[in-house]
Each structure stands twice: as structure tokens, then as C-alpha cells.
Amino acid sequence: MNAKSLSHSLLFLLASLFILLMFPNTASAQETAYYLKPLIPENQIENTEDYFNIATSSAIDQTLELLIVNESAEEKEMNVTILDGMTTKDGAISYAVDHKYDPAQQYKLSQIAKVEQQEITVEANSTQLVSVVLKAELKNFDGTILGAVNVSEKTTEQPNEGINNTFAYNIPIKIRVNKETKNSQMNYKGINLVNNKPERFIDVSFQNPIPTIIRDLTLSFEIYKKGQPTKILFKNSMTGIEIAPNSLFSPELSLTNSKLKAGNYVLKTTGKSEGINEVWESDFTISQSDSRTINEGLDVLNEDNRAWLILASIVALLILGGFGYVFYKRKK
């Protein structure tokens, strides 16, 4: 291919890219052309308009309403479900019903909230009202119940491709029952060494036993050989963590690239936020087989091999230098 042909090909590719960017796939845009609008009730706390944040007494009897606005030219089949607040392993509040619950949790949103219609058809270019009924007698409870109403399109499977296109939105629901406690507490539940390929990490378990959100939590992790607390072999940290009320939190501390050898170790964890200033320590053991799995493919430059690698490099340089010197003398 000559220079002229190459330049024409590049111009064609750039023009094609420009057209794709300027004219996106209208079918995909049309599929997602709907949104949710919560109808804010009178007992809403603060000036929030994109989610429900209500105050109530122990006896809840209220209906929350939201609108599904379909702006597309086609009708949409929607599923409506109630999800509970939970904490992800990355330290963020999310919503689900298939996570591990805290056994001490007294009330869940999915227990006290019901949707009147779980399956809804929204006509093209129209609006549909969704009602969420809250009804319960919350005995001996002060604090926050957190969850969300989830609206998703019914799954459509494309023939012969097995591709599912599902679009979903969550509208959070935060219910403050009586008064919100100002106390914060986090219980340390221990650790578990997971060393099954390709997963190599320490699972650290915490519990928020109080019905309040823990905000802006920082966790610092240090690993040292047992009996040698001043020689830190591994460090890591997490910042800006938020933990849902009455939820479990299990961050995964990756050991990839840690190069920890077989032996007895201590994991020291420090937790700090407003109302929390704690230090926890747990012993754990890495066996010979654990060490090989954790450091598999990472031992090329360990301490035992580094000296030999340096020595071999020096010898190679000396040999090359010798050959170069002999070649130079002969040429001369």
C-alpha cells in the first residue's frame, strides 16, 4: 500500500468514527427513554426531591407514590420490587434482597413496605402511578430503616444471541422512626483467609449493630509477622466508607503481590470516623501451600533470587565486554 492509499484509508476511518459519534444507535436510546419521579410527601425531611426521606412514629400507615414516565414511542412492561439497604464489600450503601442479613436486624423495609402492583404496563408517551404502602407497628425501635423501590424493564432476550437487555432504577427510601440515634458502633467479627485460585484475599467481617448510617469511615490495614509489630510487611487502607443501618460489611483485603511467606502473622485494623476510634487485631497463619498459591508467578525477584540475578547480570556484562574488547583489538 503506497502513502496515498494509506492516507485515503485513514481519512475513511476517521469519517466513519465521526458519523458513529454524531449519530448514536437510536434503538438503544429509545429502549431507555423512561425515568422515575418521586412525589414528595408532607413528612419529608430536608429539601431532597430525588428520593424519599421521611419521619414517622412507631405506628406507620402511609402510602408513598412515584411516577414512571415513559417518553418512548412503545409501551413498556415494568417490574416493581422493594429492596433492603445493605453494604457492599467496597464500602458503599446499595440495595438488594439476595445479600447476607445481620441476624440482629429488627426491621427490614421489605417487611413493612408493599407495592400494590408488581407488574405494570406503561403505555407509550404516558405516565403511570406506583404506590408503595407502608404499614407496621414498630415496637421498641428508634432509628433508621433504609431500602429502595426498584423499577426495571422486563427482560427481553434477543433471538439466537442470548443477550438480555435490562434497565433498572432505584428510588431510595429512608425512614426515620421516632428519633435517630447519634451513637455509632462497629463490631469486629474476625477474618477468614481465602486462598482458592484465583481468589487470594483476607475477608474481614464487621457489623453495624445500630439502626443508623455510619459515614466517612476510614479503615487502615497492617500485616506484620507475629512477635514483630514494628516490621510492617503489608499496608492498605479504605476511605469514605458508608455502612447501612443494621448491616454487615465484609471488605476483601487482596494479598496479590504481597509476597507473604509461610508463617504466623497478625492483621492490625484501625477504624476511624465520627464516634468510632477502634483498633482490632487477628492472628492468621499462611502454610507452605498457601504461600506458593498466593505468590504464584511473583517469585522471580524475591530476596533469595535477587542476588543471583544481579551476579548473573554482572557476569553477562563482563563476557560481552570481553568479546567487544577482543573484536576491537583484532579490527585494529
QUIDA-V535595 format. One record per backbone hydrogen bond with DSSP energy under -0.5 kcal/mol. NH is the residue of the N-H (numbers start at 0). CO is the residue of the C=O. E is the energy in kcal/mol with one decimal. If there is no record, write none. Layout:
BEGIN
((NH;CO;E) (NH;CO;E))
END
This chain:
BEGIN
((5;1;-2.2) (6;2;-2.2) (7;3;-2.0) (8;4;-2.2) (9;5;-2.2) (10;6;-2.1) (11;7;-2.0) (12;8;-2.2) (13;9;-2.4) (14;10;-2.2) (15;11;-2.3) (16;12;-2.3) (17;13;-2.2) (18;14;-2.0) (19;15;-2.1) (20;16;-2.1) (21;17;-2.3) (22;18;-2.2) (25;23;-0.7) (28;24;-1.5) (29;25;-2.2) (30;26;-1.9) (31;27;-1.1) (32;29;-1.3) (33;31;-2.6) (34;68;-1.8) (36;66;-2.2) (38;64;-2.8) (39;37;-0.9) (43;40;-1.1) (44;52;-4.2) (47;45;-1.1) (51;171;-2.3) (53;173;-2.1) (54;42;-1.8) (55;175;-2.5) (59;57;-0.9) (59;135;-2.6) (60;58;-0.5) (61;133;-2.4) (63;131;-3.1) (64;38;-0.6) (65;129;-2.1) (66;36;-2.6) (67;127;-2.8) (68;34;-3.0) (68;66;-0.7) (69;67;-0.7) (69;125;-2.7) (70;32;-2.4) (70;68;-0.8) (71;32;-0.6) (75;121;-2.6) (77;75;-0.6) (77;119;-3.4) (78;151;-3.2) (79;117;-2.6) (80;149;-2.3) (82;147;-3.2) (83;95;-1.9) (84;145;-2.4) (85;93;-2.4) (86;247;-0.6) (87;91;-2.9) (90;87;-1.7) (93;85;-2.7) (95;83;-2.3) (100;98;-0.5) (101;245;-0.6) (102;100;-0.6) (104;101;-2.3) (110;107;-1.2) (111;107;-1.1) (112;108;-2.0) (113;132;-2.1) (115;130;-1.7) (119;77;-2.5) (121;75;-2.9) (121;119;-0.5) (122;120;-0.6) (124;71;-1.5) (125;69;-0.7) (125;122;-1.0) (127;67;-2.2) (129;65;-3.0) (131;63;-3.3) (132;113;-3.2) (132;130;-0.5) (133;61;-3.6) (133;131;-0.5) (134;111;-2.0) (134;132;-0.6) (135;59;-1.9) (137;57;-3.1) (137;135;-0.6) (138;136;-1.0) (140;137;-0.6) (142;176;-1.9) (143;210;-2.9) (144;174;-2.3) (146;172;-1.8) (147;82;-2.2) (148;170;-2.2) (149;80;-3.3) (149;147;-0.5) (150;168;-2.7) (151;78;-2.3) (152;166;-2.3) (153;76;-2.7) (155;164;-0.7) (157;155;-0.6) (157;162;-1.8) (160;157;-1.7) (161;157;-1.5) (162;157;-0.5) (164;155;-1.5) (164;162;-0.5) (165;163;-0.7) (168;150;-2.5) (170;148;-2.3) (171;169;-0.6) (172;146;-2.9) (173;51;-2.5) (174;144;-2.8) (174;172;-0.5) (175;53;-3.0) (175;173;-0.6) (176;142;-3.2) (176;174;-0.7) (177;55;-2.9) (177;175;-0.6) (186;206;-2.9) (188;186;-0.5) (188;204;-3.0) (189;204;-0.7) (191;202;-1.6) (193;191;-0.7) (193;200;-3.2) (194;192;-0.6) (195;198;-0.8) (196;194;-0.6) (198;195;-2.7) (199;197;-0.6) (200;193;-2.3) (201;252;-2.4) (202;191;-3.1) (202;200;-0.6) (203;201;-0.7) (203;250;-2.4) (204;189;-2.7) (205;248;-2.5) (206;186;-2.3) (207;246;-2.8) (208;206;-0.8) (211;209;-2.5) (213;242;-2.1) (214;212;-0.6) (216;240;-2.4) (217;271;-2.5) (218;237;-2.6) (219;269;-2.4) (220;235;-3.4) (221;267;-2.1) (222;233;-2.2) (223;265;-1.9) (224;230;-0.6) (225;263;-2.4) (227;224;-2.7) (230;227;-1.4) (231;229;-1.0) (232;222;-2.8) (233;222;-1.2) (235;220;-1.9) (237;218;-2.7) (240;216;-2.5) (241;90;-2.0) (242;213;-2.4) (245;209;-1.7) (246;243;-0.9) (248;205;-2.2) (252;201;-3.0) (252;250;-0.6) (253;251;-0.9) (254;199;-2.5) (255;199;-0.5) (257;254;-2.3) (262;285;-2.2) (264;283;-3.2) (265;223;-2.4) (266;281;-3.0) (267;221;-3.3) (267;265;-0.6) (268;266;-0.6) (268;279;-3.1) (269;219;-2.5) (270;277;-2.7) (271;217;-2.3) (272;275;-2.5) (274;272;-0.5) (275;272;-2.0) (277;270;-2.4) (279;268;-3.0) (281;266;-1.8) (283;264;-2.3) (285;262;-2.8) (286;284;-0.6) (290;286;-2.6) (291;287;-2.0) (292;288;-2.0) (293;289;-3.0) (294;290;-2.1) (295;292;-1.0) (297;294;-2.6) (301;298;-1.4) (304;301;-0.6) (305;301;-1.9) (306;302;-0.8) (308;304;-2.4) (309;305;-2.4) (310;306;-2.4) (311;307;-2.6) (312;308;-2.0) (313;309;-2.2) (314;310;-2.4) (315;311;-2.4) (316;312;-2.2) (317;313;-2.4) (318;314;-2.4) (319;315;-2.5) (320;316;-2.5) (321;317;-2.4) (322;318;-2.5) (323;319;-2.3) (324;320;-2.2) (325;321;-2.4) (326;322;-2.5) (327;323;-2.1) (328;324;-2.3) (329;325;-2.4) (330;326;-2.1) (331;327;-1.7))
END
